[in-house]
Amino acid sequence: MGRGPSQLGVPTAVAVFPGDTTIRGIAEKQNNLVRWTEYDRRGHFAAMEAPDLLIADVREFFRSVR
């Protein structure tokens, strides 16, 4: 069986917007989950509906893993 991301220690971030199905339990088991952000603004298509929130979250994540 192959090695999963958590075995490699790859930092993973998840941004959850309303309308998305949360899968935190699975994400925590299979990944090195270092950031979990939940937003209350719409964003099922986050890149189009809430780009400001998504961009800020991505930038903050990468600042934390530098």
C-alpha atoms as a printed R data frame, in Angstrom:
   type eleno elety resid chain resno       x      y      z
1  ATOM     1    CA   MET     A     1   0.000  0.000  0.000
2  ATOM     2    CA   GLY     A     2   1.276  3.512 -0.822
3  ATOM     3    CA   ARG     A     3   2.231  6.110  1.699
4  ATOM     4    CA   GLY     A     4  -0.439  8.700  2.469
5  ATOM     5    CA   PRO     A     5   0.197 12.460  2.843
6  ATOM     6    CA   SER     A     6   0.085 12.218  6.647
7  ATOM     7    CA   GLN     A     7   2.894  9.683  6.589
8  ATOM     8    CA   LEU     A     8   4.961 12.139  4.573
9  ATOM     9    CA   GLY     A     9   4.068 15.054  6.841
10 ATOM    10    CA   VAL     A    10   2.795 17.284  4.031
11 ATOM    11    CA   PRO     A    11   1.034 20.285  5.638
12 ATOM    12    CA   THR     A    12  -2.603 20.524  4.536
13 ATOM    13    CA   ALA     A    13  -5.119 23.354  4.871
14 ATOM    14    CA   VAL     A    14  -8.888 23.226  4.399
15 ATOM    15    CA   ALA     A    15 -11.197 26.209  3.907
16 ATOM    16    CA   VAL     A    16 -14.857 25.318  4.418
17 ATOM    17    CA   PHE     A    17 -17.575 27.567  3.039
18 ATOM    18    CA   PRO     A    18 -21.344 27.238  3.543
19 ATOM    19    CA   GLY     A    19 -22.742 24.655  1.171
20 ATOM    20    CA   ASP     A    20 -19.637 22.493  1.367
21 ATOM    21    CA   THR     A    21 -19.811 19.105  2.985
22 ATOM    22    CA   THR     A    22 -17.398 18.933  5.878
23 ATOM    23    CA   ILE     A    23 -15.156 15.922  6.023
24 ATOM    24    CA   ARG     A    24 -12.937 16.915  8.908
25 ATOM    25    CA   GLY     A    25 -12.644 13.389 10.356
26 ATOM    26    CA   ILE     A    26 -11.371 11.984  7.079
27 ATOM    27    CA   ALA     A    27  -9.135 14.973  6.423
28 ATOM    28    CA   GLU     A    28  -7.492 14.642  9.847
29 ATOM    29    CA   LYS     A    29  -6.876 10.901  9.440
30 ATOM    30    CA   GLN     A    30  -5.411 11.077  5.950
31 ATOM    31    CA   ASN     A    31  -3.501 14.365  6.068
32 ATOM    32    CA   ASN     A    32  -1.239 16.457  8.247
33 ATOM    33    CA   LEU     A    33  -4.014 18.990  8.839
34 ATOM    34    CA   VAL     A    34  -2.399 22.216 10.040
35 ATOM    35    CA   ARG     A    35  -5.151 24.697  9.174
36 ATOM    36    CA   TRP     A    36  -8.947 24.380  9.189
37 ATOM    37    CA   THR     A    37 -10.944 27.536  8.482
38 ATOM    38    CA   GLU     A    38 -14.743 27.794  8.404
39 ATOM    39    CA   TYR     A    39 -16.450 30.803  6.838
40 ATOM    40    CA   ASP     A    40 -20.021 31.994  7.232
41 ATOM    41    CA   ARG     A    41 -20.177 33.821  3.895
42 ATOM    42    CA   ARG     A    42 -21.384 32.031  0.798
43 ATOM    43    CA   GLY     A    43 -18.746 30.306 -1.176
44 ATOM    44    CA   HIS     A    44 -19.687 26.952 -2.654
45 ATOM    45    CA   PHE     A    45 -17.731 28.235 -5.644
46 ATOM    46    CA   ALA     A    46 -15.357 30.114 -3.356
47 ATOM    47    CA   ALA     A    47 -12.967 31.358 -6.025
48 ATOM    48    CA   MET     A    48 -15.833 33.190 -7.746
49 ATOM    49    CA   GLU     A    49 -18.152 34.021 -4.821
50 ATOM    50    CA   ALA     A    50 -15.714 34.912 -2.039
51 ATOM    51    CA   PRO     A    51 -12.303 35.386 -3.671
52 ATOM    52    CA   ASP     A    52 -11.141 37.808 -0.975
53 ATOM    53    CA   LEU     A    53 -11.647 35.194  1.761
54 ATOM    54    CA   LEU     A    54 -10.104 32.370 -0.240
55 ATOM    55    CA   ILE     A    55  -7.026 34.375 -1.276
56 ATOM    56    CA   ALA     A    56  -6.438 35.583  2.290
57 ATOM    57    CA   ASP     A    57  -6.705 32.021  3.598
58 ATOM    58    CA   VAL     A    58  -4.297 30.619  0.999
59 ATOM    59    CA   ARG     A    59  -1.779 33.395  1.698
60 ATOM    60    CA   GLU     A    60  -1.966 32.848  5.461
61 ATOM    61    CA   PHE     A    61  -1.465 29.115  5.042
62 ATOM    62    CA   PHE     A    62   1.659 29.529  2.928
63 ATOM    63    CA   ARG     A    63   3.057 32.143  5.332
64 ATOM    64    CA   SER     A    64   2.754 29.552  8.094
65 ATOM    65    CA   VAL     A    65   4.680 26.842  6.212
66 ATOM    66    CA   ARG     A    66   7.574 28.924  4.940
